[in-house]
Amino acid sequence: MSREDNGAGSVILAFVLGAITGAAVALLTAPASGEETRRKIGEKARDSADQARKMADQGRDLWSRQRDTFTNAIERGRDAYNQARGAQPSGAPGGEDM
């Protein structure tokens, strides 16, 4: 099995960090008063933090679903193996024949 280091999470994180950096540069180079610029940066920081939290929640949900899928696949494989050997499935009453 090969391991892919450039997963979707890395791409999304890079995109978000790039967007935040671009927004900060745009705010700092735009002609505005210091107070207004600080207010805008604060708003963007709060928005970015909210967006990061949402993305983290989505990542946790995806991880949980994938883990459940993987666990189910292992269980089905174990049951198929046991049936092929002539044993009862692990979820059946009576346990294994041994």
N, CA, C and O atoms as a printed pandas DataFrame, in Angstrom:
     atom_number atom_name residue_name chain_id  residue_number  x_coord  y_coord  z_coord
0              1         N          MET        A               1    0.841   -1.182    0.000
1              2        CA          MET        A               1    0.000    0.000    0.000
2              3         C          MET        A               1    0.883    1.242    0.000
3              4         O          MET        A               1    1.874    1.317    0.728
4              5         N          SER        A               2    0.520    2.188   -0.805
5              6        CA          SER        A               2    1.273    3.438   -0.792
6              7         C          SER        A               2    0.550    4.446    0.071
7              8         O          SER        A               2   -0.674    4.421    0.201
8              9         N          ARG        A               3    1.315    5.316    0.644
9             10        CA          ARG        A               3    0.736    6.337    1.519
10            11         C          ARG        A               3    0.789    7.670    0.799
11            12         O          ARG        A               3    1.844    8.089    0.325
12            13         N          GLU        A               4   -0.345    8.326    0.720
13            14        CA          GLU        A               4   -0.405    9.607    0.027
14            15         C          GLU        A               4   -0.321   10.729    1.050
15            16         O          GLU        A               4   -1.207   10.872    1.893
16            17         N          ASP        A               5    0.746   11.531    0.978
17            18        CA          ASP        A               5    0.947   12.611    1.935
18            19         C          ASP        A               5    0.167   13.862    1.574
19            20         O          ASP        A               5   -0.031   14.724    2.431
20            21         N          ASN        A               6   -0.279   13.988    0.342
21            22        CA          ASN        A               6   -1.012   15.182   -0.092
22            23         C          ASN        A               6   -2.500   14.893   -0.105
23            24         O          ASN        A               6   -3.126   14.904   -1.164
24            25         N          GLY        A               7   -3.071   14.636    1.060
25            26        CA          GLY        A               7   -4.486   14.328    1.171
26            27         C          GLY        A               7   -5.339   15.565    1.002
27            28         O          GLY        A               7   -4.839   16.685    0.896
28            29         N          ALA        A               8   -6.638   15.335    0.980
29            30        CA          ALA        A               8   -7.587   16.431    0.802
30            31         C          ALA        A               8   -7.481   17.440    1.936
31            32         O          ALA        A               8   -7.642   18.639    1.709
32            33         N          GLY        A               9   -7.216   16.981    3.140
33            34        CA          GLY        A               9   -7.085   17.893    4.281
34            35         C          GLY        A               9   -5.951   18.874    4.097
35            36         O          GLY        A               9   -6.085   20.049    4.440
36            37         N          SER        A              10   -4.824   18.406    3.555
37            38        CA          SER        A              10   -3.684   19.289    3.320
38            39         C          SER        A              10   -4.000   20.332    2.257
39            40         O          SER        A              10   -3.610   21.493    2.376
40            41         N          VAL        A              11   -4.707   19.910    1.222
41            42        CA          VAL        A              11   -5.062   20.836    0.144
42            43         C          VAL        A              11   -6.022   21.903    0.668
43            44         O          VAL        A              11   -5.862   23.087    0.372
44            45         N          ILE        A              12   -7.010   21.484    1.438
45            46        CA          ILE        A              12   -7.981   22.431    1.991
46            47         C          ILE        A              12   -7.299   23.404    2.937
47            48         O          ILE        A              12   -7.557   24.607    2.897
48            49         N          LEU        A              13   -6.423   22.877    3.791
49            50        CA          LEU        A              13   -5.711   23.734    4.729
50            51         C          LEU        A              13   -4.850   24.752    3.980
51            52         O          LEU        A              13   -4.822   25.926    4.349
52            53         N          ALA        A              14   -4.153   24.318    2.942
53            54        CA          ALA        A              14   -3.324   25.233    2.158
54            55         C          ALA        A              14   -4.186   26.313    1.503
55            56         O          ALA        A              14   -3.801   27.481    1.466
56            57         N          PHE        A              15   -5.346   25.923    0.990
57            58        CA          PHE        A              15   -6.245   26.888    0.360
58            59         C          PHE        A              15   -6.732   27.916    1.368
59            60         O          PHE        A              15   -6.737   29.113    1.080
60            61         N          VAL        A              16   -7.144   27.457    2.557
61            62        CA          VAL        A              16   -7.647   28.369    3.583
62            63         C          VAL        A              16   -6.547   29.323    4.034
63            64         O          VAL        A              16   -6.782   30.524    4.163
64            65         N          LEU        A              17   -5.352   28.799    4.275
65            66        CA          LEU        A              17   -4.249   29.667    4.696
66            67         C          LEU        A              17   -3.891   30.684    3.606
67            68         O          LEU        A              17   -3.574   31.834    3.907
68            69         N          GLY        A              18   -3.943   30.261    2.353
69            70        CA          GLY        A              18   -3.690   31.187    1.253
70            71         C          GLY        A              18   -4.744   32.280    1.172
71            72         O          GLY        A              18   -4.427   33.443    0.924
72            73         N          ALA        A              19   -6.001   31.896    1.383
73            74        CA          ALA        A              19   -7.088   32.883    1.360
74            75         C          ALA        A              19   -6.939   33.886    2.498
75            76         O          ALA        A              19   -7.138   35.086    2.306
76            77         N          ILE        A              20   -6.590   33.395    3.677
77            78        CA          ILE        A              20   -6.401   34.286    4.827
78            79         C          ILE        A              20   -5.241   35.245    4.574
79            80         O          ILE        A              20   -5.343   36.440    4.854
80            81         N          THR        A              21   -4.142   34.718    4.046
81            82        CA          THR        A              21   -2.977   35.561    3.752
82            83         C          THR        A              21   -3.316   36.620    2.704
83            84         O          THR        A              21   -2.935   37.783    2.838
84            85         N          GLY        A              22   -4.032   36.207    1.667
85            86        CA          GLY        A              22   -4.428   37.158    0.629
86            87         C          GLY        A              22   -5.336   38.250    1.161
87            88         O          GLY        A              22   -5.193   39.421    0.808
88            89         N          ALA        A              23   -6.277   37.857    2.018
89            90        CA          ALA        A              23   -7.185   38.845    2.598
90            91         C          ALA        A              23   -6.430   39.823    3.493
91            92         O          ALA        A              23   -6.702   41.023    3.473
92            93         N          ALA        A              24   -5.488   39.314    4.273
93            94        CA          ALA        A              24   -4.704   40.191    5.153
94            95         C          ALA        A              24   -3.867   41.173    4.340
95            96         O          ALA        A              24   -3.798   42.353    4.684
96            97         N          VAL        A              25   -3.241   40.712    3.283
97            98        CA          VAL        A              25   -2.431   41.604    2.434
98            99         C          VAL        A              25   -3.319   42.648    1.781
99           100         O          VAL        A              25   -2.945   43.819    1.707
100          101         N          ALA        A              26   -4.491   42.240    1.307
101          102        CA          ALA        A              26   -5.410   43.192    0.677
102          103         C          ALA        A              26   -5.852   44.263    1.665
103          104         O          ALA        A              26   -5.940   45.439    1.312
104          105         N          LEU        A              27   -6.127   43.866    2.885
105          106        CA          LEU        A              27   -6.545   44.838    3.898
106          107         C          LEU        A              27   -5.414   45.794    4.262
107          108         O          LEU        A              27   -5.628   46.994    4.434
108          109         N          LEU        A              28   -4.225   45.250    4.374
109          110        CA          LEU        A              28   -3.101   46.091    4.786
110          111         C          LEU        A              28   -2.653   47.059    3.696
111          112         O          LEU        A              28   -2.117   48.125    4.000
112          113         N          THR        A              29   -2.863   46.705    2.442
113          114        CA          THR        A              29   -2.433   47.586    1.354
114          115         C          THR        A              29   -3.539   48.543    0.904
115          116         O          THR        A              29   -3.270   49.482    0.155
116          117         N          ALA        A              30   -4.770   48.320    1.346
117          118        CA          ALA        A              30   -5.872   49.204    0.966
118          119         C          ALA        A              30   -5.793   50.499    1.774
119          120         O          ALA        A              30   -5.433   50.485    2.951
120          121         N          PRO        A              31   -6.128   51.601    1.142
121          122        CA          PRO        A              31   -6.088   52.865    1.877
122          123         C          PRO        A              31   -7.263   52.967    2.855
123          124         O          PRO        A              31   -8.408   53.162    2.447
124          125         N          ALA        A              32   -6.966   52.834    4.132
125          126        CA          ALA        A              32   -7.991   52.944    5.182
126          127         C          ALA        A              32   -7.297   53.381    6.464
127          128         O          ALA        A              32   -6.077   53.278    6.587
128          129         N          SER        A              33   -8.078   53.865    7.409
129          130        CA          SER        A              33   -7.493   54.294    8.677
130          131         C          SER        A              33   -7.044   53.070    9.471
131          132         O          SER        A              33   -7.494   51.955    9.209
132          133         N          GLY        A              34   -6.163   53.281   10.435
133          134        CA          GLY        A              34   -5.667   52.187   11.256
134          135         C          GLY        A              34   -6.767   51.490   12.020
135          136         O          GLY        A              34   -6.786   50.263   12.112
136          137         N          GLU        A              35   -7.694   52.274   12.575
137          138        CA          GLU        A              35   -8.791   51.688   13.335
138          139         C          GLU        A              35   -9.675   50.823   12.449
139          140         O          GLU        A              35  -10.061   49.719   12.833
140          141         N          GLU        A              36   -9.991   51.325   11.266
141          142        CA          GLU        A              36  -10.832   50.571   10.339
142          143         C          GLU        A              36  -10.124   49.297    9.883
143          144         O          GLU        A              36  -10.750   48.243    9.773
144          145         N          THR        A              37   -8.839   49.390    9.620
145          146        CA          THR        A              37   -8.064   48.221    9.199
146          147         C          THR        A              37   -8.040   47.166   10.300
147          148         O          THR        A              37   -8.222   45.981   10.021
148          149         N          ARG        A              38   -7.818   47.583   11.552
149          150        CA          ARG        A              38   -7.813   46.629   12.665
150          151         C          ARG        A              38   -9.177   45.958   12.822
151          152         O          ARG        A              38   -9.256   44.760   13.095
152          153         N          ARG        A              39  -10.241   46.728   12.649
153          154        CA          ARG        A              39  -11.582   46.171   12.745
154          155         C          ARG        A              39  -11.801   45.116   11.658
155          156         O          ARG        A              39  -12.335   44.040   11.925
156          157         N          LYS        A              40  -11.389   45.433   10.445
157          158        CA          LYS        A              40  -11.546   44.488    9.335
158          159         C          LYS        A              40  -10.734   43.217    9.569
159          160         O          LYS        A              40  -11.211   42.114    9.305
160          161         N          ILE        A              41   -9.516   43.374   10.060
161          162        CA          ILE        A              41   -8.674   42.202   10.334
162          163         C          ILE        A              41   -9.320   41.347   11.421
163          164         O          ILE        A              41   -9.317   40.120   11.321
164          165         N          GLY        A              42   -9.870   41.972   12.452
165          166        CA          GLY        A              42  -10.547   41.232   13.507
166          167         C          GLY        A              42  -11.747   40.453   12.981
167          168         O          GLY        A              42  -11.960   39.299   13.353
168          169         N          GLU        A              43  -12.528   41.093   12.115
169          170        CA          GLU        A              43  -13.691   40.415   11.530
170          171         C          GLU        A              43  -13.257   39.223   10.694
171          172         O          GLU        A              43  -13.834   38.141   10.795
172          173         N          LYS        A              44  -12.243   39.426    9.872
173          174        CA          LYS        A              44  -11.748   38.338    9.019
174          175         C          LYS        A              44  -11.187   37.210    9.867
175          176         O          LYS        A              44  -11.374   36.039    9.536
176          177         N          ALA        A              45  -10.503   37.540   10.956
177          178        CA          ALA        A              45   -9.947   36.510   11.835
178          179         C          ALA        A              45  -11.066   35.688   12.470
179          180         O          ALA        A              45  -10.971   34.463   12.548
180          181         N          ARG        A              46  -12.128   36.363   12.925
181          182        CA          ARG        A              46  -13.261   35.633   13.513
182          183         C          ARG        A              46  -13.946   34.751   12.468
183          184         O          ARG        A              46  -14.285   33.601   12.748
184          185         N          ASP        A              47  -14.147   35.289   11.270
185          186        CA          ASP        A              47  -14.766   34.510   10.202
186          187         C          ASP        A              47  -13.913   33.288    9.864
187          188         O          ASP        A              47  -14.430   32.187    9.674
188          189         N          SER        A              48  -12.609   33.500    9.792
189          190        CA          SER        A              48  -11.695   32.392    9.467
190          191         C          SER        A              48  -11.704   31.344   10.565
191          192         O          SER        A              48  -11.669   30.150   10.269
192          193         N          ALA        A              49  -11.748   31.756   11.823
193          194        CA          ALA        A              49  -11.793   30.806   12.936
194          195         C          ALA        A              49  -13.087   29.993   12.879
195          196         O          ALA        A              49  -13.070   28.784   13.107
196          197         N          ASP        A              50  -14.199   30.647   12.578
197          198        CA          ASP        A              50  -15.471   29.926   12.452
198          199         C          ASP        A              50  -15.411   28.909   11.314
199          200         O          ASP        A              50  -15.865   27.773   11.453
200          201         N          GLN        A              51  -14.851   29.333   10.204
201          202        CA          GLN        A              51  -14.738   28.445    9.049
202          203         C          GLN        A              51  -13.806   27.270    9.370
203          204         O          GLN        A              51  -14.085   26.138    8.975
204          205         N          ALA        A              52  -12.722   27.525   10.070
205          206        CA          ALA        A              52  -11.801   26.452   10.446
206          207         C          ALA        A              52  -12.483   25.456   11.374
207          208         O          ALA        A              52  -12.277   24.249   11.245
208          209         N          ARG        A              53  -13.296   25.949   12.312
209          210        CA          ARG        A              53  -14.032   25.050   13.210
210          211         C          ARG        A              53  -14.995   24.165   12.425
211          212         O          ARG        A              53  -15.096   22.964   12.677
212          213         N          LYS        A              54  -15.706   24.775   11.462
213          214        CA          LYS        A              54  -16.641   23.995   10.648
214          215         C          LYS        A              54  -15.906   22.913    9.866
215          216         O          LYS        A              54  -16.368   21.775    9.784
216          217         N          MET        A              55  -14.766   23.270    9.293
217          218        CA          MET        A              55  -13.994   22.304    8.527
218          219         C          MET        A              55  -13.451   21.193    9.425
219          220         O          MET        A              55  -13.407   20.035    9.009
220          221         N          ALA        A              56  -13.041   21.524   10.637
221          222        CA          ALA        A              56  -12.563   20.512   11.574
222          223         C          ALA        A              56  -13.691   19.558   11.940
223          224         O          ALA        A              56  -13.478   18.349   12.028
224          225         N          ASP        A              57  -14.890   20.093   12.155
225          226        CA          ASP        A              57  -16.046   19.239   12.452
226          227         C          ASP        A              57  -16.346   18.304   11.287
227          228         O          ASP        A              57  -16.626   17.122   11.490
228          229         N          GLN        A              58  -16.286   18.834   10.066
229          230        CA          GLN        A              58  -16.524   18.005    8.889
230          231         C          GLN        A              58  -15.460   16.919    8.782
231          232         O          GLN        A              58  -15.768   15.781    8.428
232          233         N          GLY        A              59  -14.224   17.260    9.082
233          234        CA          GLY        A              59  -13.141   16.275    9.050
234          235         C          GLY        A              59  -13.356   15.176   10.070
235          236         O          GLY        A              59  -13.143   14.000    9.774
236          237         N          ARG        A              60  -13.781   15.552   11.286
237          238        CA          ARG        A              60  -14.055   14.544   12.309
238          239         C          ARG        A              60  -15.207   13.630   11.886
239          240         O          ARG        A              60  -15.146   12.418   12.095
240          241         N          ASP        A              61  -16.257   14.209   11.289
241          242        CA          ASP        A              61  -17.382   13.401   10.821
242          243         C          ASP        A              61  -16.941   12.423    9.733
243          244         O          ASP        A              61  -17.325   11.253    9.749
244          245         N          LEU        A              62  -16.142   12.904    8.799
245          246        CA          LEU        A              62  -15.642   12.045    7.730
246          247         C          LEU        A              62  -14.783   10.924    8.302
247          248         O          LEU        A              62  -14.923    9.769    7.900
248          249         N          TRP        A              63  -13.906   11.252    9.227
249          250        CA          TRP        A              63  -13.052   10.247    9.856
250          251         C          TRP        A              63  -13.904    9.182   10.548
251          252         O          TRP        A              63  -13.622    7.989   10.432
252          253         N          SER        A              64  -14.928    9.603   11.256
253          254        CA          SER        A              64  -15.795    8.664   11.965
254          255         C          SER        A              64  -16.510    7.734   10.983
255          256         O          SER        A              64  -16.580    6.526   11.209
256          257         N          ARG        A              65  -17.036    8.293    9.900
257          258        CA          ARG        A              65  -17.723    7.462    8.900
258          259         C          ARG        A              65  -16.758    6.461    8.266
259          260         O          ARG        A              65  -17.103    5.294    8.079
260          261         N          GLN        A              66  -15.556    6.917    7.938
261          262        CA          GLN        A              66  -14.579    6.021    7.318
262          263         C          GLN        A              66  -14.166    4.910    8.284
263          264         O          GLN        A              66  -13.998    3.759    7.880
264          265         N          ARG        A              67  -14.008    5.258    9.548
265          266        CA          ARG        A              67  -13.640    4.264   10.550
266          267         C          ARG        A              67  -14.740    3.219   10.671
267          268         O          ARG        A              67  -14.450    2.025   10.746
268          269         N          ASP        A              68  -16.012    3.656   10.691
269          270        CA          ASP        A              68  -17.132    2.724   10.772
270          271         C          ASP        A              68  -17.186    1.819    9.544
271          272         O          ASP        A              68  -17.430    0.618    9.663
272          273         N          THR        A              69  -16.961    2.390    8.374
273          274        CA          THR        A              69  -16.955    1.605    7.140
274          275         C          THR        A              69  -15.858    0.554    7.186
275          276         O          THR        A              69  -16.084   -0.599    6.820
276          277         N          PHE        A              70  -14.684    0.943    7.629
277          278        CA          PHE        A              70  -13.549    0.032    7.717
278          279         C          PHE        A              70  -13.838   -1.090    8.720
279          280         O          PHE        A              70  -13.541   -2.254    8.451
280          281         N          THR        A              71  -14.411   -0.745    9.860
281          282        CA          THR        A              71  -14.739   -1.742   10.879
282          283         C          THR        A              71  -15.762   -2.734   10.338
283          284         O          THR        A              71  -15.628   -3.939   10.553
284          285         N          ASN        A              72  -16.779   -2.242    9.640
285          286        CA          ASN        A              72  -17.792   -3.123    9.052
286          287         C          ASN        A              72  -17.175   -4.043    8.011
287          288         O          ASN        A              72  -17.529   -5.220    7.945
288          289         N          ALA        A              73  -16.265   -3.533    7.203
289          290        CA          ALA        A              73  -15.609   -4.349    6.183
290          291         C          ALA        A              73  -14.792   -5.459    6.830
291          292         O          ALA        A              73  -14.797   -6.593    6.350
292          293         N          ILE        A              74  -14.101   -5.148    7.899
293          294        CA          ILE        A              74  -13.314   -6.170    8.597
294          295         C          ILE        A              74  -14.240   -7.242    9.170
295          296         O          ILE        A              74  -13.955   -8.434    9.053
296          297         N          GLU        A              75  -15.327   -6.834    9.778
297          298        CA          GLU        A              75  -16.274   -7.784   10.365
298          299         C          GLU        A              75  -16.877   -8.692    9.289
299          300         O          GLU        A              75  -16.981   -9.903    9.482
300          301         N          ARG        A              76  -17.271   -8.106    8.166
301          302        CA          ARG        A              76  -17.829   -8.922    7.075
302          303         C          ARG        A              76  -16.787   -9.881    6.530
303          304         O          ARG        A              76  -17.106  -11.028    6.217
304          305         N          GLY        A              77  -15.561   -9.434    6.412
305          306        CA          GLY        A              77  -14.483  -10.325    5.955
306          307         C          GLY        A              77  -14.246  -11.462    6.930
307          308         O          GLY        A              77  -14.040  -12.605    6.522
308          309         N          ARG        A              78  -14.274  -11.152    8.203
309          310        CA          ARG        A              78  -14.099  -12.183    9.241
310          311         C          ARG        A              78  -15.241  -13.202    9.165
311          312         O          ARG        A              78  -15.006  -14.407    9.246
312          313         N          ASP        A              79  -16.474  -12.716    9.010
313          314        CA          ASP        A              79  -17.620  -13.622    8.907
314          315         C          ASP        A              79  -17.516  -14.499    7.665
315          316         O          ASP        A              79  -17.791  -15.697    7.731
316          317         N          ALA        A              80  -17.122  -13.916    6.533
317          318        CA          ALA        A              80  -16.985  -14.691    5.301
318          319         C          ALA        A              80  -15.895  -15.748    5.456
319          320         O          ALA        A              80  -16.054  -16.878    4.994
320          321         N          TYR        A              81  -14.816  -15.393    6.089
321          322        CA          TYR        A              81  -13.721  -16.346    6.329
322          323         C          TYR        A              81  -14.200  -17.490    7.215
323          324         O          TYR        A              81  -13.935  -18.658    6.931
324          325         N          ASN        A              82  -14.908  -17.149    8.292
325          326        CA          ASN        A              82  -15.414  -18.184    9.193
326          327         C          ASN        A              82  -16.427  -19.088    8.497
327          328         O          ASN        A              82  -16.430  -20.296    8.732
328          329         N          GLN        A              83  -17.280  -18.531    7.652
329          330        CA          GLN        A              83  -18.252  -19.341    6.918
330          331         C          GLN        A              83  -17.535  -20.265    5.941
331          332         O          GLN        A              83  -17.929  -21.419    5.772
332          333         N          ALA        A              84  -16.490  -19.766    5.300
333          334        CA          ALA        A              84  -15.734  -20.588    4.361
334          335         C          ALA        A              84  -15.044  -21.746    5.081
335          336         O          ALA        A              84  -14.855  -22.813    4.498
336          337         N          ARG        A              85  -14.675  -21.544    6.318
337          338        CA          ARG        A              85  -14.036  -22.597    7.116
338          339         C          ARG        A              85  -15.063  -23.529    7.732
339          340         O          ARG        A              85  -14.702  -24.576    8.270
340          341         N          GLY        A              86  -16.340  -23.165    7.661
341          342        CA          GLY        A              86  -17.383  -23.998    8.218
342          343         C          GLY        A              86  -17.806  -23.580    9.611
343          344         O          GLY        A              86  -18.634  -24.253   10.225
344          345         N          ALA        A              87  -17.270  -22.504   10.122
345          346        CA          ALA        A              87  -17.638  -22.014   11.451
346          347         C          ALA        A              87  -18.822  -21.074   11.316
347          348         O          ALA        A              87  -19.117  -20.585   10.225
348          349         N          GLN        A              88  -19.504  -20.821   12.440
349          350        CA          GLN        A              88  -20.613  -19.880   12.438
350          351         C          GLN        A              88  -20.064  -18.459   12.429
351          352         O          GLN        A              88  -18.962  -18.224   12.923
352          353         N          PRO        A              89  -20.823  -17.498   11.869
353          354        CA          PRO        A              89  -20.387  -16.097   11.905
354          355         C          PRO        A              89  -20.221  -15.631   13.350
355          356         O          PRO        A              89  -20.883  -16.142   14.253
356          357         N          SER        A              90  -19.337  -14.662   13.564
357          358        CA          SER        A              90  -19.054  -14.191   14.915
358          359         C          SER        A              90  -20.285  -13.608   15.589
359          360         O          SER        A              90  -20.350  -13.615   16.819
360          361         N          GLY        A              91  -21.257  -13.109   14.853
361          362        CA          GLY        A              91  -22.453  -12.524   15.447
362          363         C          GLY        A              91  -23.543  -13.565   15.697
363          364         O          GLY        A              91  -24.568  -13.237   16.295
364          365         N          ALA        A              92  -23.348  -14.831   15.249
365          366        CA          ALA        A              92  -24.380  -15.857   15.403
366          367         C          ALA        A              92  -24.300  -16.486   16.793
367          368         O          ALA        A              92  -23.231  -16.531   17.401
368          369         N          PRO        A              93  -25.436  -16.969   17.289
369          370        CA          PRO        A              93  -25.413  -17.624   18.607
370          371         C          PRO        A              93  -24.620  -18.926   18.542
371          372         O          PRO        A              93  -24.609  -19.609   17.517
372          373         N          GLY        A              94  -23.978  -19.250   19.616
373          374        CA          GLY        A              94  -23.251  -20.511   19.688
374          375         C          GLY        A              94  -21.766  -20.353   19.514
375          376         O          GLY        A              94  -21.019  -21.273   19.848
376          377         N          GLY        A              95  -21.298  -19.229   19.006
377          378        CA          GLY        A              95  -19.867  -18.979   18.864
378          379         C          GLY        A              95  -19.238  -19.801   17.766
379          380         O          GLY        A              95  -19.930  -20.295   16.876
380          381         N          GLU        A              96  -17.921  -19.951   17.826
381          382        CA          GLU        A              96  -17.174  -20.674   16.800
382          383         C          GLU        A              96  -17.096  -22.155   17.147
383          384         O          GLU        A              96  -17.186  -22.529   18.317
384          385         N          ASP        A              97  -16.931  -22.984   16.143
385          386        CA          ASP        A              97  -16.774  -24.426   16.336
386          387         C          ASP        A              97  -15.295  -24.725   16.505
387          388         O          ASP        A              97  -14.583  -24.831   15.506
388          389         N          MET        A              98  -14.826  -24.859   17.682
389          390        CA          MET        A              98  -13.440  -25.250   17.945
390          391         C          MET        A              98  -13.330  -25.784   19.304
391          392         O          MET        A              98  -12.242  -26.173   19.728
